[in-house]
Amino acid sequence: MILVLGGTSDSTRICSLLNEMNKEYIVSVTTQYGADLANKVAKNVVIKRMDIEYMTNFMKENKIDLVIDSTHPYAVEVSKNAIEVTDILDINYIRYERKSLLEELEYDKVIKVKNTEEAYKKANEIGQNIFLGTGSKTIKEYADNLKNKRIVARVLPTSEVIKMCEDAGLNADNIIAMKGPFSEAINEETYKHYNIDLVITKESGIEGGFLEKVNAAKNLGIPVIVITREKLNYPNVVNYIDNIKELVVED
């Protein structure tokens, strides 16, 4: 049995591949939104935040012999747990990692930082009307630490996420509830409409619309703070879905 650690658009493509190969698998996600994505292509979906103990027992009980980790590039704790558990249980592990696009950028106003704290500290120095394209989990951190700034956060249009934004002190003037990815043109119009003078985003890759966000900012001369990915020592990394097919066949 294969365990797909999912919750992303990448994972649905991997599930579609496994369906074509007639492979049996379980998809593990941590949110209802992730489950809604997975349910479009998968029959066996589990919603659970798995710590190491739970993940170990889950893999044993379900006789997992291969883990395909297609979680978000910034969901590092899940990946760390999966690497540890598969090593303990001697289970094959494949990490699908969105290819980094940072090296392809040709924009001198890109500022690389390592984490949220570095991002908001830098933003306090250079921004006033700040666009957040970093997801909802860190909204409160930004709201608490960006003092006397106008925040415009683009987040998923779900009641849970919007409530998180409201609990952080944002209101309708600060929230863009839309599902991406977005084109360069949409991003550019968004920046102009809200008079954005600084963009904060993550190194999310092609699937996350990273280049479209940065290129739109470049067109307008807006600085971009990019939170880079934490580097993990993945046992087995692939950057293309087709590579997974080759490895699953070998398995």
C-alpha positions in Angstrom: 0.0 0.0 0.0 1.2 3.5 -0.9 0.8 6.5 1.4 0.6 9.8 -0.4 1.2 12.8 1.9 -0.9 15.4 0.1 -3.0 18.5 0.4 -1.6 20.2 -2.6 -2.3 20.4 -6.3 0.8 18.4 -6.8 -0.6 15.5 -4.8 -3.8 15.4 -6.9 -1.6 15.0 -10.0 0.3 12.2 -8.3 -3.0 10.5 -7.3 -4.1 10.7 -10.9 -0.9 9.0 -12.0 -1.4 6.2 -9.4 -4.9 5.8 -10.7 -3.6 5.3 -14.2 -1.2 2.7 -12.8 -3.9 0.9 -10.9 -2.0 1.3 -7.6 -3.7 1.1 -4.2 -3.0 4.1 -2.0 -4.2 6.3 0.9 -4.0 10.1 0.8 -3.2 11.8 4.1 -4.1 15.5 4.4 -4.3 17.9 7.4 -7.2 20.3 6.3 -10.7 20.0 4.9 -9.5 22.0 1.9 -6.8 19.4 1.3 -9.4 16.7 1.6 -11.7 18.4 -0.9 -8.8 18.5 -3.4 -7.9 14.8 -2.8 -11.5 13.6 -3.0 -11.7 14.7 -6.6 -9.3 11.9 -7.6 -8.8 9.6 -4.6 -11.1 7.2 -2.9 -9.3 6.7 0.4 -8.6 10.1 2.1 -7.6 10.6 5.7 -7.7 14.0 7.5 -5.3 14.0 10.4 -2.3 15.9 11.6 0.1 13.0 12.2 2.9 13.2 14.8 5.7 10.6 14.7 3.9 8.1 17.0 0.6 8.3 15.1 2.3 8.1 11.7 4.3 5.1 12.8 1.2 3.2 13.9 -0.7 4.3 10.9 1.9 2.9 8.5 2.2 -0.4 10.4 -1.6 -0.9 10.5 -2.1 -0.1 6.8 0.9 -2.1 5.7 2.5 0.9 3.9 5.5 0.0 1.8 6.0 3.3 0.0 5.5 6.9 1.0 5.2 9.7 -1.6 5.6 13.0 0.2 4.0 15.7 -1.9 3.2 18.1 0.9 3.7 21.9 0.5 7.3 23.0 0.3 7.0 24.8 3.6 5.2 21.9 5.5 8.6 20.8 6.7 7.5 19.2 10.0 5.4 16.6 8.2 8.3 15.8 5.9 10.7 15.5 8.8 8.3 13.1 10.6 7.9 11.0 7.4 11.6 10.8 6.8 12.2 9.6 10.4 9.3 7.1 10.4 10.2 5.6 7.0 13.8 5.2 8.1 12.7 3.4 11.3 10.3 1.1 9.6 12.6 0.6 6.5 9.9 1.9 4.1 10.7 3.5 0.8 10.3 7.2 0.6 10.0 9.5 -2.4 9.9 13.3 -2.0 8.2 15.3 -4.8 9.7 18.7 -4.6 8.6 21.7 -6.6 11.6 22.9 -8.5 13.0 26.1 -7.1 12.8 29.1 -9.4 14.9 31.5 -7.4 17.9 31.0 -9.7 15.9 32.0 -12.7 14.9 35.4 -11.3 16.5 38.5 -12.8 15.2 41.2 -10.5 17.5 43.3 -8.3 14.6 44.2 -5.9 14.2 40.6 -4.7 15.2 40.3 -1.0 15.7 36.7 0.3 14.9 35.9 3.9 14.8 32.6 5.8 11.6 32.9 7.8 8.6 34.9 8.8 10.4 36.9 11.4 13.0 38.1 9.0 10.3 39.0 6.5 8.3 41.2 8.8 11.4 42.9 10.2 12.6 43.8 6.7 9.0 44.8 5.8 8.9 47.2 8.7 11.9 49.0 7.2 10.8 49.3 3.6 7.1 48.8 3.1 3.8 50.7 3.9 1.1 49.0 1.8 2.1 45.4 2.0 0.8 42.5 0.0 1.0 39.1 1.7 1.0 36.1 -0.6 2.3 33.7 2.1 -0.9 31.8 3.1 -3.0 32.1 6.2 -1.0 30.2 8.8 1.3 33.2 9.5 -1.3 36.0 9.1 -1.4 36.7 12.9 2.4 37.0 13.1 2.4 39.6 10.4 -0.6 41.4 11.8 1.0 41.5 15.2 4.4 42.7 14.0 3.8 45.0 11.0 3.2 48.1 13.0 1.4 51.1 11.4 1.3 49.3 8.1 -1.6 48.5 5.7 -1.7 44.7 5.1 -3.5 43.2 2.1 -3.6 39.4 2.4 -4.7 37.1 -0.4 -6.0 33.9 1.1 -8.2 30.9 0.2 -11.9 31.7 0.2 -12.9 29.4 3.0 -14.8 30.3 6.2 -12.0 28.9 8.4 -9.3 31.0 6.7 -11.3 34.2 6.6 -12.0 33.8 10.3 -8.3 33.4 11.0 -7.7 36.7 9.2 -10.5 38.4 11.1 -9.2 37.0 14.4 -5.8 38.5 13.5 -7.5 41.9 13.2 -7.9 42.1 9.4 -11.2 43.2 7.9 -12.8 43.3 4.4 -10.4 46.1 3.3 -7.4 43.8 4.1 -8.6 40.5 2.8 -8.6 39.2 -0.8 -10.3 35.8 -0.7 -9.6 34.0 -3.9 -8.2 30.7 -5.1 -5.1 30.8 -7.2 -2.8 30.4 -8.9 -3.1 33.8 -10.6 -1.7 35.2 -13.8 0.9 38.0 -14.0 -1.8 40.3 -15.2 -4.1 39.6 -12.3 -1.3 40.1 -9.8 -0.3 43.4 -11.5 -3.8 44.8 -11.4 -4.1 43.7 -7.8 -0.9 45.5 -6.8 -2.1 48.7 -8.6 -5.6 48.6 -7.1 -4.3 48.4 -3.5 -1.4 50.7 -4.1 1.0 48.0 -3.0 4.6 49.1 -2.4 6.0 45.7 -1.1 5.2 42.1 -1.8 6.0 39.2 0.6 5.8 35.7 -0.8 7.2 32.2 -0.5 9.4 30.3 -2.9 6.4 28.2 -3.9 7.4 27.1 -7.4 5.5 27.0 -10.7 2.4 25.4 -9.2 2.1 28.2 -6.6 2.3 31.0 -9.2 5.6 32.3 -7.8 7.0 33.8 -11.0 3.7 35.5 -11.8 3.8 37.3 -8.5 7.4 38.3 -8.8 7.2 39.4 -12.5 4.1 41.5 -11.8 6.0 43.3 -9.0 9.0 43.7 -11.3 6.8 45.4 -14.0 5.8 47.9 -11.4 9.2 48.3 -9.7 7.9 46.9 -6.4 10.3 45.2 -4.0 9.6 41.5 -3.2 10.6 39.7 0.0 10.9 36.0 -0.7 10.9 33.5 2.2 13.2 30.7 1.0 12.6 27.0 1.7 14.2 25.3 4.6 16.7 22.8 3.2 16.0 19.2 4.3 18.1 16.2 3.6 15.5 14.3 1.7 16.5 10.6 1.0 15.0 10.5 -2.5 13.9 13.7 -4.4 12.2 14.1 -7.7 11.2 17.3 -9.4 8.9 15.9 -12.1 5.8 13.8 -11.8 6.9 11.4 -14.5 10.0 10.5 -12.4 7.6 9.1 -9.8 6.1 6.7 -12.3 9.5 5.2 -12.9 10.2 4.8 -9.2 6.8 3.3 -8.4 7.2 0.7 -11.2 10.6 -0.2 -9.8 9.1 -0.5 -6.4 
